[in-house]
Amino acid sequence: MPEGIAGSAVFTRRRLLVVAGGAVGLALVRGRLHDGPAQAAGSHTPPPHAAPPIIRLPVLTENGAKVPIVVEVDHPMDIDHHATTITVINERDPIASKGEFSFSPANGQAYVAFQARLDDGPSTVQATVACSRAARWTGTASTRVVDGAGGCGGPVPKPERAATLIRPPVIRLPQAVRDEPIAAGRLLDVQVKIQHPVRTGLERRDGAWVQTAEPFYLTEMDVFLDGERVSHFALTPAVSDNPFITFRLKPRRAGMLRVVFRNNRGARLDAEHPIRFA
């Protein structure tokens, strides 16, 4: 099993206990984008062999239920020394953890793009990177959700209704769609789209967040190449509806790529896509 692959999401709590726990469509977000190296935060400064993670966020957005987040790490991905995880949080949200994304050398780069739920107002999103030599370092980037447009609340679909809103994932390789050659040992973008509602089960009452229903969400996504697990993404209810996730692979051989999602009601959804070299 690849080093650094974790098995569960970590939830950070603020004002309440939450029980039960690519690029992403940046062009769809109104406003300018923050695009550049994040500033190191606190004592978690990058080690000499690494740079701060690059975090891309919209400077301003009118939809707090779908805030695009991109985290890119410049770090070796060798067997004996590689970036193992990216953990994304926003401390001011009722569900601070946006996910923990674990990688192996087969990824070629620690990179993830997805959409998350943020509360309205200003936020400082933090990405913490860990590597196989026990180093950890952190970067931050700022964004703002227009007042009244926060995305942390919402009703939970009933089980019979939710079943009609779920479809299996679809894997897309942008290089193949553009008819570009895919070669062994070259970075390959992988986009995964799944139709699945995600609800926090939270409501804001008298200025405080209250858990009024069980969350409904995807708990994890595993990535396999020819049966070997290369990535594990631990997800939380703070991920947006119908997740669209982009990551990278560096395949050494042609083979079958498979992704497997699971949700907190026990469902499993998976898809396969062949990787063929030119």
C-alpha positions as CSV (number, residue, x, y, z in Angstrom):
1,M,0.0,0.0,0.0
2,P,1.4,3.4,-0.9
3,E,2.9,5.4,2.0
4,G,0.8,8.1,3.4
5,I,-2.6,6.8,2.3
6,A,-5.1,7.6,5.0
7,G,-8.4,5.9,5.7
8,S,-10.7,8.6,7.2
9,A,-11.5,12.2,7.2
10,V,-10.7,14.4,10.1
11,F,-13.4,16.9,11.1
12,T,-12.6,20.2,12.8
13,R,-15.4,21.6,14.9
14,R,-16.4,25.2,15.5
15,R,-19.4,26.2,17.6
16,L,-21.0,22.8,17.3
17,L,-20.2,19.1,17.1
18,V,-20.8,17.7,13.6
19,V,-21.7,14.0,14.0
20,A,-21.2,11.3,11.3
21,G,-19.0,12.2,10.7
22,G,-9.0,20.6,-13.5
23,A,-9.0,22.5,-13.0
24,V,-12.4,23.0,-11.4
25,G,-14.6,25.4,-13.3
26,L,-12.8,28.5,-12.3
27,A,-14.0,30.4,-15.3
28,L,-17.5,30.1,-14.0
29,V,-16.8,32.1,-10.9
30,R,-17.5,35.8,-11.1
31,G,-14.6,38.0,-10.0
32,R,-10.8,37.9,-10.1
33,L,-8.7,34.9,-9.1
34,H,-6.0,34.7,-6.5
35,D,-3.3,32.8,-8.4
36,G,0.1,32.5,-6.9
37,P,2.2,30.9,-4.1
38,A,0.5,30.9,-0.8
39,Q,2.1,32.6,2.1
40,A,3.6,30.3,4.8
41,A,1.5,30.2,7.9
42,G,2.6,29.8,11.5
43,S,5.6,27.7,12.2
44,H,4.9,25.2,9.4
45,T,7.3,26.8,6.9
46,P,8.5,24.7,3.9
47,P,11.6,22.6,4.3
48,P,14.7,23.5,2.1
49,H,13.7,21.0,-0.6
50,A,10.1,22.3,-1.0
51,A,8.2,25.5,-1.8
52,P,5.0,26.7,-0.2
53,P,1.9,25.1,-1.8
54,I,0.3,27.1,-4.6
55,I,-3.4,27.7,-3.6
56,R,-5.7,29.1,-6.3
57,L,-9.1,30.6,-5.1
58,P,-11.5,33.2,-6.5
59,V,-10.9,36.5,-4.8
60,L,-14.7,37.0,-4.7
61,T,-17.6,34.6,-5.4
62,E,-21.3,34.8,-5.3
63,N,-21.8,31.1,-4.7
64,G,-20.5,29.7,-1.4
65,A,-21.8,26.3,-2.2
66,K,-19.3,25.8,-5.0
67,V,-16.0,27.6,-4.3
68,P,-13.2,26.2,-6.5
69,I,-10.0,25.3,-4.7
70,V,-6.8,24.3,-6.4
71,V,-3.7,23.2,-4.5
72,E,-0.4,22.4,-6.2
73,V,2.8,21.3,-4.5
74,D,6.3,21.4,-5.9
75,H,8.0,18.5,-4.2
76,P,9.9,15.3,-5.2
77,M,7.7,12.3,-5.7
78,D,10.3,9.6,-5.4
79,I,9.7,6.3,-3.7
80,D,11.8,7.1,-0.7
81,H,10.9,10.8,-0.5
82,H,7.5,12.2,-1.7
83,A,4.6,14.4,-0.7
84,T,2.1,12.2,1.0
85,T,-0.9,14.4,1.9
86,I,-2.6,17.7,1.4
87,T,-5.1,18.7,4.1
88,V,-7.4,21.7,3.3
89,I,-9.3,23.6,6.0
90,N,-11.1,26.8,6.6
91,E,-11.2,27.4,10.4
92,R,-14.1,29.8,10.4
93,D,-16.6,27.4,8.8
94,P,-18.9,25.0,10.8
95,I,-17.2,22.1,9.0
96,A,-13.6,23.3,8.8
97,S,-12.1,20.3,7.1
98,K,-12.6,20.3,3.3
99,G,-10.7,17.0,2.8
100,E,-7.5,15.1,3.2
101,F,-5.9,14.1,-0.1
102,S,-3.3,11.4,0.0
103,F,-0.8,10.6,-2.7
104,S,1.9,8.1,-3.7
105,P,4.9,8.4,-6.1
106,A,2.7,7.0,-8.9
107,N,0.8,10.4,-8.8
108,G,3.9,12.2,-10.0
109,Q,2.7,15.4,-8.3
110,A,0.7,16.3,-5.2
111,Y,-2.1,18.2,-6.9
112,V,-5.8,18.5,-6.4
113,A,-8.6,20.7,-7.6
114,F,-12.2,20.5,-6.3
115,Q,-15.1,22.6,-5.1
116,A,-16.1,23.2,-1.5
117,R,-18.7,24.9,0.7
118,L,-17.6,28.1,2.5
119,D,-19.6,30.4,4.8
120,D,-20.2,33.9,3.6
121,G,-17.7,36.6,4.4
122,P,-13.9,36.6,4.3
123,S,-12.0,33.3,4.7
124,T,-8.4,32.2,4.8
125,V,-8.1,28.7,3.4
126,Q,-5.2,26.7,4.6
127,A,-3.4,23.8,2.9
128,T,-1.0,21.7,5.0
129,V,1.4,19.4,3.1
130,A,3.1,16.4,4.6
131,C,6.0,14.4,3.1
132,S,7.3,10.9,3.8
133,R,10.2,12.3,5.8
134,A,7.9,13.6,8.5
135,A,8.1,17.3,7.4
136,R,4.9,19.4,7.4
137,W,4.4,22.9,6.0
138,T,1.5,25.1,5.4
139,G,0.3,27.8,3.0
140,T,-2.8,30.1,3.0
141,A,-4.8,32.0,0.5
142,S,-7.8,34.4,1.0
143,T,-11.2,34.5,-0.6
144,R,-14.6,36.1,0.2
145,V,-18.1,34.9,-0.3
146,V,-20.7,37.6,-0.9
147,D,-22.8,38.2,2.2
148,G,-25.8,36.0,2.3
149,A,-24.4,33.6,-0.3
150,G,-22.7,31.1,2.1
151,G,-23.0,27.4,1.2
152,C,-22.7,25.6,4.5
153,G,-26.4,24.9,5.1
154,G,-29.1,23.1,3.3
155,P,-31.8,20.3,3.6
156,V,-30.9,16.7,3.3
157,P,-32.5,14.6,0.5
158,K,-34.7,11.8,1.7
159,P,-33.3,8.3,0.9
160,E,-35.8,7.6,-1.9
161,R,-35.3,11.0,-3.4
162,A,-31.5,10.9,-3.1
163,A,-31.4,7.6,-5.1
164,T,-32.7,9.3,-8.2
165,L,-30.1,12.1,-7.9
166,I,-27.1,9.7,-7.9
167,R,-25.2,8.5,-11.0
168,P,-21.9,6.6,-11.3
169,P,-18.7,8.6,-11.7
170,V,-17.2,9.5,-15.1
171,I,-13.4,9.6,-15.8
172,R,-12.1,12.1,-18.3
173,L,-8.5,12.4,-19.5
174,P,-8.2,15.9,-21.0
175,Q,-5.0,15.0,-23.0
176,A,-6.9,12.2,-24.7
177,V,-9.9,14.4,-25.5
178,R,-7.5,16.9,-27.1
179,D,-6.0,14.1,-29.0
180,E,-2.6,14.7,-27.4
181,P,-0.2,11.8,-27.1
182,I,0.0,10.1,-23.6
183,A,3.5,8.8,-22.9
184,A,5.0,6.7,-20.1
185,G,6.5,8.7,-17.3
186,R,4.7,11.9,-18.3
187,L,2.2,13.7,-16.0
188,L,-1.4,13.0,-16.9
189,D,-4.4,15.1,-15.8
190,V,-7.3,13.0,-14.6
191,Q,-10.8,14.6,-14.1
192,V,-13.5,12.7,-12.2
193,K,-17.1,13.9,-12.2
194,I,-19.9,12.2,-10.1
195,Q,-23.5,13.2,-9.8
196,H,-24.2,12.9,-6.0
197,P,-26.0,15.4,-3.7
198,V,-23.9,16.6,-0.7
199,R,-25.6,18.1,2.3
200,T,-24.2,19.2,5.7
201,G,-27.5,18.8,7.6
202,L,-26.8,22.2,9.2
203,E,-29.0,25.2,9.6
204,R,-28.2,28.6,10.9
205,R,-30.5,29.7,13.8
206,D,-30.1,32.9,15.7
207,G,-26.6,33.3,14.4
208,A,-25.4,29.8,15.4
209,W,-25.1,26.6,13.3
210,V,-27.3,23.8,14.4
211,Q,-27.2,20.2,13.3
212,T,-30.8,19.5,12.3
213,A,-30.3,16.4,10.1
214,E,-27.8,13.7,9.4
215,P,-25.3,14.8,6.7
216,F,-25.4,13.1,3.3
217,Y,-22.1,13.0,1.5
218,L,-19.3,11.1,-0.2
219,T,-16.8,9.9,2.4
220,E,-13.9,8.8,0.2
221,M,-12.5,8.3,-3.2
222,D,-9.9,5.7,-4.0
223,V,-7.8,5.7,-7.2
224,F,-6.4,2.4,-8.5
225,L,-4.1,1.7,-11.5
226,D,-4.2,-2.0,-12.5
227,G,-5.5,-2.9,-9.0
228,E,-2.8,-1.0,-7.1
229,R,-4.1,1.9,-5.0
230,V,-2.3,5.1,-5.8
231,S,-4.4,7.7,-4.0
232,H,-7.0,8.0,-1.3
233,F,-9.1,11.1,-0.9
234,A,-11.0,11.4,2.4
235,L,-14.0,13.7,1.8
236,T,-16.3,15.6,4.1
237,P,-19.8,17.2,4.0
238,A,-18.0,20.5,3.1
239,V,-17.4,19.3,-0.5
240,S,-19.9,20.6,-3.0
241,D,-22.8,18.9,-4.7
242,N,-21.8,16.7,-7.7
243,P,-18.1,16.7,-7.0
244,F,-15.7,17.4,-9.9
245,I,-12.2,16.4,-8.8
246,T,-8.9,16.8,-10.7
247,F,-5.7,15.1,-9.8
248,R,-2.5,13.9,-11.6
249,L,-0.9,10.6,-12.4
250,K,2.5,9.7,-13.8
251,P,1.9,6.2,-15.3
252,R,4.9,4.1,-16.1
253,R,2.8,1.6,-18.1
254,A,-0.5,1.4,-19.9
255,G,-3.3,-0.1,-17.8
256,M,-6.8,0.3,-16.4
257,L,-7.5,3.3,-14.2
258,R,-10.3,2.9,-11.7
259,V,-11.9,5.2,-9.2
260,V,-14.2,4.1,-6.3
261,F,-16.4,6.4,-4.3
262,R,-18.3,5.5,-1.1
263,N,-20.9,7.6,0.7
264,N,-22.1,7.6,4.4
265,R,-25.1,5.5,3.6
266,G,-23.0,2.6,2.5
267,A,-23.3,3.0,-1.3
268,R,-20.3,2.3,-3.6
269,L,-19.9,3.9,-7.0
270,D,-17.0,3.2,-9.4
271,A,-15.8,3.8,-12.9
272,E,-12.9,2.6,-15.1
273,H,-11.0,4.1,-18.0
274,P,-8.1,2.6,-19.9
275,I,-4.8,4.5,-20.1
276,R,-3.2,3.9,-23.5
277,F,0.2,5.2,-24.7
278,A,0.6,6.7,-28.2
